[in-house]
Amino acid sequence: METSGTSLIEIEIGTSNIDLGSKVKATRGGKMLSLCALAKKSGVSKSRVSDLEKGKNVNSETLLKVLEGLGAKKILIQF
């Protein structure tokens, strides 16, 4: 989702890892980024990006790096 040229990724508390991973994958696809390209932009390994997209657990640092690589300047967390 784009807002004023800034990516906005919404994360609900209680959202499963699979839901989050599918949002990351959809955003990556919408930006026409390959898995390798996003990994390089994010400064994380391709396997970590893949793990995230598959709903596997990744640490918060990896998640934030990937979101930054996607250009997510704002993250909305809904309670």
Residue, then its C-alpha position, 0 to 999 in steps of 0.5 A: m500500500e502506498t501513501s504519499g510516496t511512502s510504503l505503509i505496511e500494516i501489522e496487526i497484533g496476533t497476525s501469524n507469521i504466515d500472514l506477515g510473510s505473505k504481506v512481505k512477499a506481495t509487497r516485494g512482488g508489487k515493487m518488482l523485486s526478486l528475492c535476491a534483490l530484496a536480500k541485497k537491499s536489506g543487507v540480509s541473506k536470501s535464505r532469511v528473506s525466504d524464511l520470512e516469506k514462508g512464515k518461519n520465525v526470524n528475529s526482529e532485526t531481520l524483519l526491520k531490515v527487510l521492511e527497510g529494504l522494501g522502503a517501508k518508512k511507516i509501519l502501522i501496528q493495529f491493536 
